[in-house]
Amino acid sequence: MLQDLWNAHLASVVDNFRMTPVLPSPNTDVAVSIRPLIVRFAAFGDVVLLTPLIAALARRYGAPVDLLSSGAWTPELLAHDPNVREIKLITSRKTPYWLCPSQWQAVRWLAEHRNAPVYLCDPEPQALALLVRAGIPRGNIVRAWDDWAGPQTHWVDWWLQVAARTPLAFAASAVQADVPSGADAAIPQLYVSEADRAQCADWLLAKGLHGSPLVLLQPGNKRTLRRGEARISDNKYWAPERWAAVIGAVLQDVPDARILLCGALPEQPPLEEIRVASGDQRVINLAGELPISRLLPLLQTAHSMISIDTGPAHAAAALGCPLVVLFGAMGSTRWRPRSKQSPVVALESNGGESSKVMDISANQVIAAWRTLPLPRH
């Protein structure tokens, strides 16, 4: 009952917002250096794909952006991004406002941005409700989903279209720098600190992995798990014996390689199944040993990566790690990782919405990996 009342309240907020007339700000003498604000509750990969929008808005407004988001990975992924100033997180979007202290704190923080251009990049009504509670004028807000580019447009290309839009209240201001264009602008970028690189190097040395070609495998994500067990019915599931076949081919080509199975701590059991199926001591289960501060520099130095469609694959592409990605029902049109430095091979079946990663054979993955311009010894 409580959740139903909350949902009805959110629907009312959205309807009232749509009916409110949008008036230009009477004060058009706006300083060039105004910090834009982005609202986006993003998964790991979504944060990576958001970085071109962050960079474009920082350039337009001449100042790093502020970001309202969720998930502990967000500040970790963006910790060293010069285009980001401050990140505020909420712990839950579904919990009713009056029961969620992080939403109260977010509203107080948002109220400090009442004179900022706001880019609302999340379709959930909870996000709009927070802006309304904070008193953000409607004329200050660009609602990205009012002009959705459609399912055939890559996320990054759409975000750059959103970056080119200007809130009505700022239309007459001097904040009109061009949105970056060209191939480089449409490629996500992550930043890694020298301290994190050094700590990762020390860790590799302690693990006995320093100097070996490191091939990373990312077999799962939170959707492919249930209580620590693989969800065979999930469209991103790929069987351990197929991963083992790929491992065998990789080690045949690069005998001195080490195969690192990547994943969060709950993924330890399915990763262990793959390790056991491979029957090779050169395969190492690293579940729970790769915080983002270690994963990012590891991706920069890795020989290559083979992954299902999930967040670390986007990070790998952004950091120049040669990559093969297996796609399920979502397909690669909107989600294909992009890289400025290294090739990305996307594999998917032609089954449309019924596609599964299991439609892709081990031989296809092996052949795709072998097309990457990689050192073989």
Secondary structure, DSSP 8 states (H G I E B T S, - for coil): -HHHHHHHHHHHHHHHHHHS-----S-----S----EEE----HHHHHHHHHHHHHHHHHHTS-EEEEE-STHHHHHTTT-TTEEEEEE-S-SSS-GGG-HHHHHHHHHHHTTTTS-EEE----HHHHHHHHHTT--GGGEEEGGGG---TTS-HHHHHHHHHT---GGGTTSS-------STGGGS------HHHHHHHHHHHHHTT-TTS-EEEEE---GGGEETTEE-TTSTT---HHHHHHHHHHHHHH-TT-EEEE---GGGHHHHHHHHHHHT-TTEEE-TT---HHHHHHHHHH-SEEEEESSHHHHHHHHTT--EEEE--TT-STTT----SSS-EEEE--S-GGG--GGGS-HHHHHHHHHHS-----
